[in-house]
Amino acid sequence: MNDIGINAVVEQMRAMAQMAADRPARALDAPEEVDFSKLLEDSLGKVNAMQQQADRLSDAFARGDDALDLAQVMVAVQKASVSFEAVTQVRNKLLAAYQEIMNMQA
């Protein structure tokens, strides 16, 4: 009787495997479709805003604005620097991927 039970389970597993193979693969929690160009544009806009904020704070501190602390200015400058470096690295990776794709043999 155990052989019959095991055989039934094996057959069910095979049937389920076949059903899974017939269905197209998809993520379980697939997010909404992401517009890459919009995401890139938004990211560049945020980096630009950080750069402008750091410039404004630096200029205001250089003019002697008493409301600003040197630490506040330095943090803003470093945030802008790190975000710009991150964007530069993403650009480099995208260019490398593009070049690799263009060099593929058809």
N, C-alpha and C positions, 0 to 999 in steps of 0.2 A: 504494500500500500504506500510506503514511502517513495518508492520509485515512481509511482503514478503521480504523486503530489509534486515531486521534484521535476518531473517531466512537464507537468502543467505549468509550473512556475517558469521553467526555462522557455517554454513556448510563448508564454505571456511576455517575457523579457524580449524575446526575438521579435514579437509583433510590435512591441513598443519601440524597439530600436528601429524597425522598418518605418514606423509612423514618423519617428523623429527625423529619419533620413529623408523622408519625402517632403517634409515641411522646410521652408526657407528659414535660415538662421536669423534670429533677431534677439536683441537685448531684452532682458526681462523688464527692466524699468527704463525703456528707451525715452530719452528726453525729447522735448520738442525739437524740431529741425532748427539748427543753428546757422545763421547767415555769417559765414566766415569774414566776408568783407566788412560787414557791419560791426562785428566783434573787433576786428583789427582797427577800424576807424575809431571806435569808442576808446580803445586802449591808447591809441596815439593821441587822442584828444585829452585823455587824463594825464598822460605824460607831459604833454604841452602845458596843461594847466599847472602841473607841479613845477615845471621849469619857470613859468611866469610868476608864480607865487614866490618861489625862491628868489628870483630877480627883484621882485618888489620889496621883499623883506630885507634883502642885502642892501638895496639902495636906501631904504628908509633907515636902516641901522647906520649906514655910512653918513647919512645926513644928521645923525645924532638923535633920532627918535627915542625918547626916554621910555616909551611904552614897550619897546622891544628888548628882549634879553638875548645875549650872544648865543646862548644854548639853543634858543628857539630858532634863530637864524641858521645856525649850523645844522640842526636837525632837518629843517626844510631843504637846505642845500644838499644834504646827504640823501634824503628821500628822492629828490629830483635826480641826483646822480645815479643812484641805484636803479631807479625806474628807467632811465635812459639807457643804462648798460644792459638791462634786461631786454628792452626793445631791440637794441643792437644785436644781441645774441640770437633773438628770435629771427631777426632779418637774416643773419648769417646762416642759420639753420635752414630757413626757407630757400635761400639762394643755393645752398649746397644741395638740397633735395631737388630743386629745379634743374641744376646742372647735371645731377646724376640721372634724372629722368631723360634729359635731352641727350645724354651720352649713351643711353641704352640702344642696343641693336634691335631693330624691328624684326 
